Amino acid sequence: MKWKIWVGTILNFFLLGPGYLLFTPKKVLGFFLTVGAVLSTWVEQVPLKALPDQTPFNVMFAAFFCLALGCAIDGYQEIRKAVG
């Protein structure tokens, strides 16, 4: 089963989250990391002159909110397990 470790690691390297979604019970963390990474990648690829409004800023805010929310939920679950 070492192939799962490497596949999950490579997936998480290129796009945060899919390794968690596929191979761990941390589905919530994987979901929010994946959504945040996809939104961040979209903002990176959009030429800012093409969107004169604040759309890229709004999408980036949503992306980092998803990343922070996923990490916070995972941290809560891990700490709750550790403390009992």
C-alpha positions, 0 to 999 in steps of 0.5 A: 500500500505504499503506492497510496502514500506516494499518490496522496503525497503527489496529489497534495503537492500539486493541488492541496487536498485530494490526497486527504479526500482519497486516502484519509478520514480527514474529508472535511480538511481535504474538501476545504483545502481543495476548494481553496487551492482551486480558487487560488489557482484561478486567481493566479491565472486571471489577468487582472486587467480583464476583470476591472472590478474586485472579483479576483480579490473576492475569490482570493478571500473565499479561497483563503477562508476555505483554507483557514476553515478547513485547517481550523475544523481539522485542528478542532477535531484533532485537539478534541481527540487528543484531549478527550 
